[in-house]
Amino acid sequence: MKRLPDEIVVGRNPRRVSQEEDGLAFQSRFFKRLGNSRQLLDLLEYLPDVEYFAKDLEGRFVAISRGMLRRIGASAEEEYLGIADSVIHPPSVARSIREDDLHVMRTGKPIVDRVEALFARTRAKDWFLTTKLPVYDAAGEVIGVMGFVRPYRPGSSSGVQDVQVQRVVSHIHEHYRERIPVSEYARIAHLSERQLNRRFQETFRMSLQEFIMRTRIQAASDDLLVTDKAVAEIAHEHGFYDQSSFTKHFRNHTGETPLAFRQYRRLSRELKPGRVVEAVATGGPDT
C-alpha cells in the first residue's frame, strides 16, 4: 500500500474540475480508479445495526456483512459465498425472499423498508426492515440484487408509520402467549376489526391473526434453538393448545416440524453450509 504523496497538504485549495468535465463525469472517473470494491463494503460494516448482502441472478450470496453472519450463526463470509437463502431459512421464508429478489431484478424497482420476519440460527423472534435494489453490470444489464437489513423496532421513525398498528404490535410482543380476541386488539387501536386487519395486510402482508401466530412461532423457535425443553412444554409456554396444534402451525409457517427445525439448525452450527442439507437428508452428519 502506497503512502499519500507529501505534496498533498492540509489547507491547500484543490484545483477545480475542468470546464470540459462535469461533476458526474468527475465522479465516474474517480470510481473507476477504485482498486478494490471491498473498500465500500468495509465502510458499510461501521453502520450500526445494518447488515448488507449481495446476490447473483440465481440468488447465491456474493457478499455478506459480518452482522448478518453473526445473526445466522456463521463465522466466516467464505462459508456462505455461493450459498442460497434456502440453506439459511425454512422453505416458506426462503421462497418469499426469492420472490422479492426476482421482483426487484425484473422490474428494476427497489423495495424499501419492507417489514418481514427472518428466521435465524441464533435468534428467531425478531422482525426486520429490508431494503433491496437491483445490481447492474457495466453494460446496464441486471446481474443480481443487493440490499441491507436492520432491526424493526415498533415506534421508531422508520418502518411502520401507522401509530395504531404500532400500538397493537407492541401489545402483541408483550402478550403473544395469551389468547386475546381480535376485538380487544381493535379496541386498543381504536379501529374496527375489519380496519385493523386491513392495516396489518398493508403493513405486514398478513392478517392480525397470522401476525400473532408468526410471533408465537418465532418465539417458540428461539426456545427450540437455545433450550432442551420438550416440544410439548414449548408449545404450552407459547400459547398453543397442545403439541399437535403447535406442530401443525409450525409446519404451516416454516415447512418443517419443530423437531426437524431444531435438528437442522443445530447441525448448521456444527457443519459447513454445503454439508447441512446432505446431513439432514441422510439422517445425520458423517463421522
ABEGO torsion letter per residue (X at the ends): XBBBBAABBBGBBBBBBBAABBAAAAAAAAAAABABAAAAAAAAAABBGBBBBBBBAAGBBABBBAAAAAAAGBABAAAABGBBAAAABBAAAAAAAAAAAAAAAAAGBBBBGBBBBBBBAABAABBBBBBBBBBBBAAGBBAEBBEBBBBBBBGBABEBABAAAAAAAAAAAAAAABBBBAAAAAAAAGBBAAAAAAAAAAAAGBBAAAAAAAAAAAAAAAAAAABABBAAAAAAAAGBABAAAAAAAAAAAAGBBAAAAAAAAAAAAABBAAAAAAAAAAGEBBX
